[in-house]
Amino acid sequence: MKRIIAISTVILFCLSLYGQNKGAGCSSPAKTGNARPGFEQIESMKVAFFTKELDLSPEEASAFWPVYNQFSKELKEKTHATRSALRAMEDASKNGGRSDVEYKKMVDTYLDAKIKENELIKLYSSEFYKVLSPEKVNRMFLAEENFRFKMIEMWRSYKHQEHHSTSK
């Protein structure tokens, strides 16, 4: 019964996105011919994907989503710091002219940012165990990766479609 409710929720969610944006929310842009989905649509797709993958009961969902949303917000901040450090390293590599001390400092900054990301993930894993079973926490981390791969594939599909539509 819970599976039927979860699948129904996903279908209704996709249908509502379809009505709002002509289907861009539930399939890749290459399949629909539409522009790539925006941030809100991606977040909506993620909620639907997680709901299906985790098979959350209403009680679990009401406890899980506030914790997950806070985790996601904090992780984005940490990821931003990591990417900024990585961009500084890339710029230094392209432009050269840095001392060994400067390069070492950039690498240390990048590694410190990565460590902070992982510490946050570890911290929140204990919070997830408070609201989900260990099996569902396991499925949540798998869903994170699977959703990321799905978004990469969607992006590639979009870029492929964009390339072919401009080369005509």
Helices and strands as residue ranges (DSSP letters): H 2-21, H 29-32, H 39-54, H 58-95, H 100-131, H 134-166
